[in-house]
Amino acid sequence: MKQIIEFFQSSFGLSAETLLKLLASAIIIFGLWIIRLIILKLVWRQTVDVKKRYAWKTALSYTFPLIGFFLIVSVWFQAFGNEAGAFLGLLTAGLAIALKDPLTNIAGWLFILVRKPFSVGDRIQIGNHAGDIIDIRLFQFTILEIGNWVKADQSTGRIIHIPNGKVFIDSQANYSSGFQFIWHEIPVTLTFESNWEKAKGILLKIINREALHFSKEAEEQIREASKSYLIFYQHLTPTVYSCVKENGVMLTIRFLCDPRKRRGKEHNIWEQILKEFGKDKNIQFAYPTQRFYTTSGGVNVDADLQSVFKPPVK
């Protein structure tokens, strides 16, 4: 090293102090260039969005030359070197404000990796969006949307990209983590004249046949989930609740089901209900009706709303 310095001194007439400053400047430029390449490699690997790539490349093309300029100036001018820390502090604060959203998304990505509020394959709802996680990247995660205009949490076919920073803003519901079942309810309303006790027995028989096995699986999962979460259920078996509504007796079936099979399970249960109730004339579904009394004889008449307002046939 000493020989190299002596060679440059004799060849170009430069002092040792000047040569050291030149070497420090070269190291700064080379180091910033390497850091810029590493960041761009990470960005290119984590996203295929052309706009995001362009934004990062443009931002780095402006910020790194500025950082290099201040560092080199601090090397060459000792008086400025004492204030370099203040300049760099202001520069860093300005960069943090200018790149707030990308930095927030990176922080969200780290939060997802460390805390694992969800992972690929989970079904979640975040804000107004719900779906299955199909990808998690540096700046965004991607879901296959469910719900929206499609009923019973079935897929819409749309892919939605959500910024990672949303995990700090919006609440998240995970259908899959910890306890992998959801409670589902099916209301069945009967007329007041129906044999509701017999209907309730039929519903219990159907729901036990369709969903009782989920209760045993759920008990095992709750034991595991209770190690991480305060989850406590006293009763996991299917049941039927009774209540009175303005147009009849409502029997509500409540049971555990797989969130991805909710519509299929409801479909099977309803078909069995329709078949069983169709065999008994004492069980009738309630529907909007209007009851009125005649002035003579006090005879009450039940009439369908559509028939009441149906125009007379000419």
ChimeraX attribute file (.defattr): number of C-alpha atoms within 10 A of each C-alpha:
attribute: neighborCount
match mode: 1-to-1
recipient: residues
	/A:1	6
	/A:2	7
	/A:3	8
	/A:4	9
	/A:5	16
	/A:6	16
	/A:7	13
	/A:8	14
	/A:9	15
	/A:10	11
	/A:11	9
	/A:12	9
	/A:13	10
	/A:14	14
	/A:15	13
	/A:16	14
	/A:17	11
	/A:18	12
	/A:19	15
	/A:20	14
	/A:21	15
	/A:22	15
	/A:23	11
	/A:24	16
	/A:25	20
	/A:26	12
	/A:27	13
	/A:28	18
	/A:29	17
	/A:30	13
	/A:31	13
	/A:32	15
	/A:33	14
	/A:34	12
	/A:35	12
	/A:36	16
	/A:37	14
	/A:38	12
	/A:39	14
	/A:40	16
	/A:41	11
	/A:42	11
	/A:43	19
	/A:44	16
	/A:45	11
	/A:46	15
	/A:47	15
	/A:48	10
	/A:49	10
	/A:50	9
	/A:51	10
	/A:52	15
	/A:53	16
	/A:54	11
	/A:55	13
	/A:56	16
	/A:57	17
	/A:58	11
	/A:59	14
	/A:60	16
	/A:61	12
	/A:62	10
	/A:63	15
	/A:64	15
	/A:65	14
	/A:66	14
	/A:67	17
	/A:68	18
	/A:69	15
	/A:70	17
	/A:71	21
	/A:72	20
	/A:73	15
	/A:74	18
	/A:75	19
	/A:76	17
	/A:77	11
	/A:78	11
	/A:79	11
	/A:80	15
	/A:81	17
	/A:82	11
	/A:83	11
	/A:84	17
	/A:85	14
	/A:86	11
	/A:87	16
	/A:88	15
	/A:89	11
	/A:90	12
	/A:91	15
	/A:92	14
	/A:93	11
	/A:94	12
	/A:95	14
	/A:96	14
	/A:97	10
	/A:98	12
	/A:99	13
	/A:100	12
	/A:101	15
	/A:102	20
	/A:103	18
	/A:104	19
	/A:105	23
	/A:106	19
	/A:107	18
	/A:108	21
	/A:109	22
	/A:110	14
	/A:111	16
	/A:112	18
	/A:113	13
	/A:114	9
	/A:115	8
	/A:116	11
	/A:117	15
	/A:118	19
	/A:119	19
	/A:120	13
	/A:121	13
	/A:122	18
	/A:123	24
	/A:124	23
	/A:125	20
	/A:126	16
	/A:127	13
	/A:128	9
	/A:129	16
	/A:130	22
	/A:131	26
	/A:132	23
	/A:133	21
	/A:134	16
	/A:135	14
	/A:136	21
	/A:137	16
	/A:138	20
	/A:139	23
	/A:140	21
	/A:141	22
	/A:142	19
	/A:143	24
	/A:144	19
	/A:145	24
	/A:146	24
	/A:147	14
	/A:148	14
	/A:149	10
	/A:150	11
	/A:151	11
	/A:152	16
	/A:153	18
	/A:154	18
	/A:155	19
	/A:156	15
	/A:157	9
	/A:158	10
	/A:159	16
	/A:160	16
	/A:161	14
	/A:162	17
	/A:163	20
	/A:164	27
	/A:165	22
	/A:166	17
	/A:167	20
	/A:168	13
	/A:169	10
	/A:170	12
	/A:171	11
	/A:172	18
	/A:173	15
	/A:174	19
	/A:175	20
	/A:176	19
	/A:177	16
	/A:178	17
	/A:179	19
	/A:180	19
	/A:181	20
	/A:182	15
	/A:183	13
	/A:184	16
	/A:185	16
	/A:186	14
	/A:187	13
	/A:188	20
	/A:189	21
	/A:190	22
	/A:191	18
	/A:192	18
	/A:193	12
	/A:194	18
	/A:195	16
	/A:196	21
	/A:197	12
	/A:198	13
	/A:199	21
	/A:200	20
	/A:201	11
	/A:202	15
	/A:203	24
	/A:204	16
	/A:205	13
	/A:206	19
	/A:207	20
	/A:208	16
	/A:209	12
	/A:210	18
	/A:211	18
	/A:212	18
	/A:213	14
	/A:214	18
	/A:215	19
	/A:216	11
	/A:217	13
	/A:218	20
	/A:219	16
	/A:220	11
	/A:221	15
	/A:222	18
	/A:223	15
	/A:224	14
	/A:225	17
	/A:226	13
	/A:227	10
	/A:228	9
	/A:229	12
	/A:230	8
	/A:231	13
	/A:232	10
	/A:233	8
	/A:234	6
	/A:235	9
	/A:236	17
	/A:237	17
	/A:238	23
	/A:239	19
	/A:240	19
	/A:241	12
	/A:242	16
	/A:243	10
	/A:244	12
	/A:245	12
	/A:246	8
	/A:247	15
	/A:248	20
	/A:249	21
	/A:250	23
	/A:251	22
	/A:252	18
	/A:253	21
	/A:254	20
	/A:255	23
	/A:256	22
	/A:257	24
	/A:258	18
	/A:259	19
	/A:260	19
	/A:261	13
	/A:262	17
	/A:263	16
	/A:264	11
	/A:265	16
	/A:266	16
	/A:267	11
	/A:268	12
	/A:269	19
	/A:270	15
	/A:271	10
	/A:272	15
	/A:273	16
	/A:274	11
	/A:275	10
	/A:276	15
	/A:277	17
	/A:278	12
	/A:279	9
	/A:280	13
	/A:281	9
	/A:282	14
	/A:283	20
	/A:284	18
	/A:285	15
	/A:286	17
	/A:287	13
	/A:288	11
	/A:289	13
	/A:290	13
	/A:291	10
	/A:292	11
	/A:293	11
	/A:294	9
	/A:295	8
	/A:296	6
	/A:297	7
	/A:298	9
	/A:299	9
	/A:300	11
	/A:301	10
	/A:302	11
	/A:303	14
	/A:304	13
	/A:305	13
	/A:306	11
	/A:307	10
	/A:308	11
	/A:309	9
	/A:310	9
	/A:311	8
	/A:312	6
	/A:313	4
	/A:314	3
